[in-house]
Amino acid sequence: MIIRKIELKDFLSHKDTTIEFNGTINVIIGHNGAGKSSIIDSIMFGLFRKPLRDVRKQEDLIRKGSSRGSVILTLENKGVNYTIKRYLQNRGGSTEDTISIKDQNGSKTLGYGAQNVTQKIKEMLNLDDEVLRSTIVVGQGKIDSVFENLPNTIKAILKLDKIEKLRDSNGPIKELIDEIQLEIKNLNTIEEWLKKYIQEKKEKEQRLTFLKNELSTLSKKEEEVSKRYDEIKKRVEIEEEKERKYSELNSLLGKLNEEISRLEKEIEKEKGLKEEKEKLSLETIQLDQLRREKEKLIEIQNKFKLLDSELNNYSLLIKDLETLKEKLNKKKEFLPYYNEYQQIEEKIATLEEKEKEYDTLLKQIQKLENDIEQIKAKIMGMGNIPDPKKIEEEIEKLNKEIEEKSRQKEDLNNQIGEIKGKISELNRILENLNEVKGNTCPVCGRELDAHHKIKISTEIKVKTEELKKELQNKLLELNSISKLISDYNQKINEKRKEQQIAIKKSSDYESLNSRKEELIKEREKIYNRIEELKQYHELYNELKKKEKELRPKYEEYLKYSDVDEDKIKEKEEQVAKLKEEIEKLKKETSGYDKNTIGEQIKNIEKKIKDLEEKKNRLNEIEKELAVIEKYKQILVQDKEQVVKLKTEIENLNFDENKLKELKNTKDEIEKKLNDIRIKKGEVSGEINAIENSIREIDQKIKELEGKLKNKQTLLSAFDKLKKLRDELSETNLQAYLMNTVRNLVEDSLNNILSRFDLAFSRVEVDFNGKEGIYAYNTSGQRLSINQLSGGERVSIALALRLALAKSLMNEVGFLILDEPTVNLDEYRKRELIDIIRSTVEVVPQIIVVTHDEELLQAGDYVIKVEKKGDSSKIEVINVD
Ligand SMILES: Nc1ncnc2c1ncn2[C@@H]1O[C@H](COP(=O)(O)OP(=O)(O)OP(=O)(O)O)[C@@H](O)[C@H]1O
């Protein structure tokens, strides 16, 4: 396992640093305080959350000014990367640490949380931070601290503490021994119990035999008594059956005698009932007669009622007849008016059409007059309409003016162009004149002297001024003409608008006028038709007047129009029929008094009611007599039955005393049988209980015997464990292991030292000696570590750390050294450089932190650390 990369965020002096360890010997170089050791701290923090330096609390590792920090450490083992993320937060913030693996199959988280991650790393490296600090992570100036407590370091690497814990007096082996001892003690007690149970079983079996004998004697007795009991029981049952029958027949006999005396009492009533029947039959003979009488009287009473109503109807009919006759007279009186009215109506109907037309025409005339008046008003409202042609002429005139002015404008533009051309020509001459080198006049071609130059120049300037003035005037003129043209255009626009309005107005005027003419023509036509219709209209009015006058008489006639001679005749017939009817009723009711007939009916009804009650009683008596007749027959049968029952009772021959005697004997035998059975039950119960108890004892014996089977095994386990505990003691297995390791480390150490070019023949590891390590010089003298020079000590210490790493810490592939050259002179330093170079053969990766530039010679990958402001920065330097 080597360190591939470390990424720091706000960790100690590092704000944001990423370092890759790409060399075999990676040298981290920088001035004091640059932030080098912080990198080692971060590696240790990444591995175990414990920096190399002492900090009061973990928050002190966060870069000042920041509230959180983090370290991401990447380790590599045979092409597989492990990434450990550790977080620091102020005030208890929480972000979980993680460890994840990344190989060709992708990445996977192996653990969450600070403790889990640390545990995982311990398992991967197979050691903890303590061991790492005492061996391959070396703090500033602490290379030779490895000599201190070497045996303990090795014990920690070998995890001998775990063996010690195994055999501890509270440890698991001792615990097991105690448990087994206790178990054996328990088994001894069980053995005693077993003996007791066997004895108990024996006693119970003896008692069981005795009880079984007794049970068989009792069973025989029971059989014999039971037989006797069955016999007597049968006899009792026969007598009891007789007893039952005897009492049944007696009770029947009693019931029959009771019935006979009840029937005889009922039959006695017969005579009285017959006499009553006779009497009532005589009395009720009149009932039908009375009923017929009553019906007759009711009929007469109804006829009286009908007569009253018919008399009333008669007087009403007579009244109706008179009214009809009066109406017929009136009808005749108003008939001529009615006929006249009818004729007028017919005439009006023939005129109705024309009258309607007349009316409509009058309305149309009214509307036409209105429309004509409105059109006239509109025409008046239009006022004078200008002539569009005249306006067109004015526009023509204006267009001509514009043409004229445009021509003038064009002339002026030409003139202005000319003047401008002249001015620029003169300017050009003037410029040329100033620049002329030779002595020929550019204007006239004559000799050009200074005087001539001045003269020409003055002339040109005068001329230019004149031209400019002229140009000014022309421009003014051009301006005023342009203004005139735009005024004319403005006027033309206005005239065009006027012209459009005039055209619209005159077209409106035309259409209104023609509409007016049309309406006047139509009005004339209608006037003519009205004239034609006037005579009919007047006739119509006259007829209407007459119709109105006749209307009341016509309506009076209508009131009686439905009356005629037939109706009167019909009424008269009705009167005659009713009169006949009345006469008939009077005849039928004669001889009766209308006022007393009601009273007569009531009296008869009372009598009928009385007789009906008697009739009911007569019916009841007849029913009772029929029942008595039946009773007589039953009585005869019952008496025959009594004789039969008495013979049957006699034949039974039942004796009550005999039954009593038999019952007593049966009770005695039954008691005896019960006593035997109770005794038998008791004996069986005891037998059962004893058998159960024997079964339970057998079960217990079996269980105890099962438990005792282990006793031998436990005894031998007890001996073995005791022996094992002895074997694991410091003087046995641990001593053996330490000795083996000692040999291993010693061989490895000598092997490494042989490459360091030191003047020792051999180095010895001795855990018993005070110093732990001894060196033999070439003369064979044994020297303790304290007797060696500082440089020699550093060499041996480094070799020892490497030897431990190589022989005992296979999983770790790196060595970290912080400022290893402190306290070394120049010569030793150079030696150390050689040694570090040689260590590469032992450990695949070395990380050295130093401020000493000389150490650069040892490295094949150099990382420079600098403090810039408050923050550390790193830079990879090419060593060459
Ligand atoms: N929590 C912190 N935040 C910011 N800076 C810190 C913090 N703790 C310590 N420092 C500073 O970090 C700097 C680097 O310390 P570091 O021990 O890594 O230096 P170095 O390069 O190993 O120096 P030296 O060779 O002197 O040991 C020091 O200047 C120290 O003051």
The ligand as an ORCA input file, in Angstrom:
! r2SCAN-3c Opt
* xyz 0 1
  N      -5.002     26.485     11.930
  C      -4.076     27.151     11.214
  N      -4.468     27.983     10.230
  C      -3.585     28.644      9.465
  N      -2.290     28.532      9.632
  C      -1.812     27.718     10.634
  C      -2.707     26.992     11.448
  N      -1.974     26.273     12.347
  C      -0.713     26.530     12.086
  N      -0.586     27.398     11.068
  C       0.584     27.912     10.431
  O       0.952     26.996      9.411
  C       2.321     27.221      9.071
  C       2.918     25.910      8.615
  O       3.208     24.989      9.688
  P       4.096     23.688      9.433
  O       4.341     23.092     10.736
  O       3.481     22.855      8.398
  O       5.399     24.319      8.858
  P       6.741     23.632      8.340
  O       6.872     23.968      6.901
  O       6.732     22.208      8.685
  O       7.839     24.464      9.181
  P       8.982     23.980     10.156
  O      10.147     23.567      9.220
  O       9.331     25.213     10.894
  O       8.464     22.927     10.994
  C       2.952     27.863     10.245
  O       3.325     29.188      9.851
  C       1.816     27.994     11.279
  O       1.821     29.247     11.946
*
